Amino acid sequence: MKLHSFALLSTLLGSALASTNSSEGLLKADGVSLGEWQEAYRKASRFVSQLSTAQKILLITGNDVNTTDGTFTALQFLDGSMGLQDYFYASAFSQSSALAMTWDSEAMYDQARAVATEFYLKGIQVVNGPTTQPMGRTVWGGRLVETFGPDPYLNGLVTGLTTKAYVDTGVIAGAKHYILNEQETNRTSGGGGGGPGGAGGAPGGMGGSNSSSSSMPPSKRASGGSDSSSNSAPYSSNADDKTLHETYL
């Protein structure tokens, strides 16, 4: 039995190494169908094919790249889902938590589209938002207004609508803060959040055995006092209301 298991493991490892060393990319004309993104992929492939290794490193580390055939300007990121942060001559939109209380899907979409339009017109390609974690289990959370309340299904619904509005407008949704964003007091290593508790290490009130989050599925929060690695399992950012509803409930 052990020999069979070892042989199977060796086969799997060999297969994994072979796929890792493959020079054939996943995205290609005869591979995955890219639909309406096919032309964009073709242009990107042509641009990247001219780049030197040094230029490719510049590109993937967030810098501008200039070639004889064009220029790639680095993406600009900025908060947030209630308008441009620390920016002059920008609109201030409704707080996310207040917007969610309306349960008005049209209002949610319209605000997200208006926010994205300002980002687009300012030349900022990525909105750091929406903040999708269900929050509200504790009044100590200083970021409650950024999210759409404590209901997981409602958060999934608004996240889907907001993401669609951003994409429809021509900007990228940088959805964020799936777990452990409730903590505000002493949330930084310097303890700059104020309030009682020691600085450094894990945020105050979040020991290794109680790092459960209200945004995590019950199956992920049922590990008792053990330090289960599944407590920090990542979730896809390609989330709509159906995805998050099934994940959380």
C-alpha positions as CSV (number, residue, x, y, z in Angstrom):
1,M,0.0,0.0,0.0
2,K,2.8,2.3,0.9
3,L,4.6,1.6,-2.3
4,H,1.5,2.3,-4.3
5,S,1.0,5.6,-2.5
6,F,4.7,6.5,-3.0
7,A,4.4,5.8,-6.8
8,L,1.2,7.9,-7.0
9,L,2.9,10.8,-5.1
10,S,5.9,10.6,-7.4
11,T,3.7,10.7,-10.5
12,L,1.8,13.7,-9.2
13,L,5.0,15.6,-8.3
14,G,6.5,14.8,-11.6
15,S,3.3,16.1,-13.3
16,A,3.4,19.3,-11.2
17,L,7.0,20.0,-12.0
18,A,6.4,19.4,-15.7
19,S,3.5,21.9,-15.7
20,T,5.6,24.4,-13.7
21,N,8.4,24.3,-16.1
22,S,6.2,24.6,-19.2
23,S,6.9,27.6,-21.4
24,E,3.4,27.4,-22.9
25,G,1.1,30.1,-21.4
26,L,-2.5,29.4,-20.5
27,L,-3.8,32.5,-22.3
28,K,-3.4,32.0,-26.0
29,A,-5.4,32.2,-29.1
30,D,-5.8,28.4,-29.3
31,G,-6.3,27.9,-25.6
32,V,-8.8,29.7,-23.5
33,S,-11.5,31.7,-25.3
34,L,-11.1,35.3,-24.2
35,G,-14.3,36.5,-25.9
36,E,-14.4,40.3,-26.1
37,W,-11.0,40.5,-24.4
38,Q,-9.2,38.7,-27.2
39,E,-8.3,41.9,-29.0
40,A,-6.9,43.4,-25.8
41,Y,-4.9,40.3,-25.2
42,R,-3.5,40.5,-28.7
43,K,-2.4,44.1,-28.2
44,A,-0.8,43.3,-24.8
45,S,1.0,40.3,-26.3
46,R,2.5,42.4,-29.1
47,F,3.6,45.1,-26.6
48,V,5.2,42.7,-24.1
49,S,7.0,40.8,-26.9
50,Q,9.2,43.8,-27.5
51,L,10.2,44.3,-23.9
52,S,13.6,43.5,-22.4
53,T,13.8,41.6,-19.1
54,A,14.5,44.9,-17.3
55,Q,11.4,46.5,-18.9
56,K,9.3,43.5,-17.9
57,I,10.5,43.9,-14.3
58,L,9.6,47.6,-14.4
59,L,6.1,46.7,-15.7
60,I,5.3,44.1,-13.0
61,T,6.6,46.3,-10.2
62,G,4.2,49.1,-11.1
63,N,6.3,51.4,-13.3
64,D,5.8,53.1,-16.6
65,V,7.4,51.4,-19.6
66,N,8.2,53.2,-22.9
67,T,9.0,51.5,-26.2
68,T,9.3,52.6,-29.8
69,D,5.8,51.1,-30.3
70,G,4.0,52.8,-27.4
71,T,3.9,53.5,-23.7
72,F,2.4,51.6,-20.8
73,T,1.5,54.0,-18.0
74,A,1.5,52.4,-14.6
75,L,-2.0,51.9,-13.0
76,Q,-3.0,54.4,-10.4
77,F,-4.8,53.1,-7.3
78,L,-6.9,55.2,-4.8
79,D,-9.5,54.7,-2.1
80,G,-12.4,54.4,-2.2
81,S,-16.0,53.4,-2.7
82,M,-17.4,56.7,-1.3
83,G,-15.3,59.0,-3.6
84,L,-11.7,59.9,-4.2
85,Q,-9.8,60.1,-1.0
86,D,-7.5,63.1,-0.3
87,Y,-8.3,64.6,-3.6
88,F,-9.2,68.2,-4.4
89,Y,-12.4,69.1,-6.3
90,A,-14.0,65.7,-5.8
91,S,-17.5,64.7,-4.8
92,A,-18.4,63.2,-1.4
93,F,-20.9,60.3,-1.8
94,S,-23.1,58.5,0.7
95,Q,-21.4,56.3,3.3
96,S,-21.5,52.7,2.2
97,S,-23.3,51.5,5.4
98,A,-26.0,54.2,4.9
99,L,-26.4,53.2,1.3
100,A,-26.9,49.6,2.2
101,M,-29.6,50.5,4.6
102,T,-31.8,51.6,1.7
103,W,-31.9,48.1,0.2
104,D,-32.2,50.0,-3.1
105,S,-30.2,48.1,-5.7
106,E,-30.7,50.9,-8.3
107,A,-29.3,53.5,-5.9
108,M,-26.4,51.2,-5.0
109,Y,-25.5,50.8,-8.7
110,D,-26.0,54.4,-9.6
111,Q,-23.7,55.6,-6.8
112,A,-21.0,53.2,-7.7
113,R,-21.2,54.3,-11.3
114,A,-21.0,57.9,-10.3
115,V,-17.9,57.2,-8.1
116,A,-16.3,55.3,-10.9
117,T,-17.0,58.1,-13.4
118,E,-15.0,60.5,-11.2
119,F,-12.1,58.1,-11.0
120,Y,-12.2,57.6,-14.7
121,L,-12.2,61.3,-15.4
122,K,-9.3,61.9,-13.0
123,G,-7.3,59.2,-14.8
124,I,-7.2,56.8,-11.8
125,Q,-7.7,53.3,-13.1
126,V,-8.3,51.2,-9.9
127,V,-10.8,51.9,-7.1
128,N,-9.6,50.4,-3.8
129,G,-13.1,49.1,-3.2
130,P,-15.6,48.0,-2.5
131,T,-15.0,46.9,1.1
132,T,-16.9,43.7,1.1
133,Q,-16.6,42.2,4.6
134,P,-19.8,42.1,6.6
135,M,-19.1,44.2,9.6
136,G,-21.0,45.4,12.7
137,R,-20.5,42.7,15.3
138,T,-18.6,45.1,17.5
139,V,-19.0,48.9,18.0
140,W,-15.2,49.2,18.4
141,G,-14.7,48.7,14.6
142,G,-13.8,52.1,13.3
143,R,-14.4,51.1,9.7
144,L,-18.0,50.1,9.8
145,V,-19.0,52.9,7.5
146,E,-16.8,51.5,4.7
147,T,-18.8,48.3,4.4
148,F,-22.4,47.4,3.8
149,G,-23.5,46.2,7.2
150,P,-23.3,42.9,9.1
151,D,-25.5,40.9,6.7
152,P,-23.4,38.6,4.5
153,Y,-26.0,38.2,1.7
154,L,-26.5,42.0,1.5
155,N,-22.8,42.5,1.3
156,G,-22.5,40.0,-1.5
157,L,-25.4,41.7,-3.4
158,V,-23.9,45.2,-3.1
159,T,-20.4,44.0,-3.9
160,G,-21.6,42.5,-7.1
161,L,-23.6,45.6,-8.1
162,T,-20.6,47.9,-7.2
163,T,-18.1,45.8,-9.1
164,K,-20.4,45.7,-12.2
165,A,-20.8,49.5,-12.0
166,Y,-17.1,50.0,-11.9
167,V,-16.4,47.7,-14.9
168,D,-19.3,49.2,-16.8
169,T,-17.7,52.7,-16.4
170,G,-14.2,51.5,-17.4
171,V,-12.3,51.3,-14.2
172,I,-11.1,48.3,-12.2
173,A,-12.6,47.1,-8.9
174,G,-10.0,46.4,-6.3
175,A,-12.3,44.7,-3.8
176,K,-10.7,44.3,-0.4
177,H,-10.9,43.4,3.3
178,Y,-12.6,40.0,3.3
179,I,-11.7,39.2,6.9
180,L,-10.3,40.7,10.1
181,N,-11.1,44.3,9.2
182,E,-13.2,44.8,12.4
183,Q,-10.1,45.5,14.4
184,E,-9.3,49.2,14.6
185,T,-7.8,49.7,18.1
186,N,-4.0,49.0,17.9
187,R,-4.4,47.5,14.4
188,T,-1.0,48.6,13.4
189,S,2.4,47.3,14.7
190,G,3.0,50.8,16.2
191,G,-0.2,50.7,18.2
192,G,-1.3,54.0,16.6
193,G,-5.0,53.1,16.8
194,G,-5.1,54.2,20.5
195,G,-7.0,52.6,23.3
196,P,-5.8,49.9,25.8
197,G,-3.7,47.0,24.8
198,G,-0.1,46.2,23.8
199,A,1.4,47.2,20.5
200,G,2.9,44.9,17.9
201,G,1.9,41.3,17.0
202,A,-1.6,40.4,16.3
203,P,-4.2,43.1,16.7
204,G,-5.6,43.4,20.2
205,G,-8.4,40.9,21.0
206,M,-7.3,38.7,18.1
207,G,-5.3,35.8,19.6
208,G,-4.2,32.8,17.6
209,S,-7.2,30.8,18.9
210,N,-9.9,33.5,18.3
211,S,-9.1,34.9,14.9
212,S,-12.6,34.1,13.7
213,S,-14.2,36.7,11.6
214,S,-17.9,37.5,11.1
215,S,-17.2,37.4,7.3
216,M,-15.9,33.8,7.4
217,P,-18.2,30.8,6.6
218,P,-19.4,28.8,9.7
219,S,-17.4,25.9,8.4
220,K,-14.3,28.1,8.7
221,R,-15.2,29.4,12.1
222,A,-16.0,26.1,13.7
223,S,-12.4,25.1,14.5
224,G,-12.8,25.7,18.2
225,G,-9.6,26.7,20.0
226,S,-7.3,25.2,17.5
227,D,-4.9,27.2,15.3
228,S,-6.4,25.9,12.0
229,S,-4.7,27.2,8.9
230,S,-8.1,27.2,7.2
231,N,-9.0,30.2,9.3
232,S,-7.1,32.4,6.9
233,A,-8.3,30.7,3.7
234,P,-8.4,33.2,0.8
235,Y,-11.6,33.9,-1.2
236,S,-11.9,34.9,-4.8
237,S,-12.3,38.5,-5.5
238,N,-14.6,37.6,-8.5
239,A,-17.6,37.7,-6.2
240,D,-21.2,38.3,-6.9
241,D,-24.2,38.0,-4.6
242,K,-24.7,34.3,-5.4
243,T,-21.1,33.5,-4.8
244,L,-20.9,35.2,-1.4
245,H,-24.3,34.0,-0.4
246,E,-23.3,30.4,-0.9
247,T,-19.8,31.0,0.7
248,Y,-21.0,32.6,3.9
249,L,-24.3,30.7,4.4
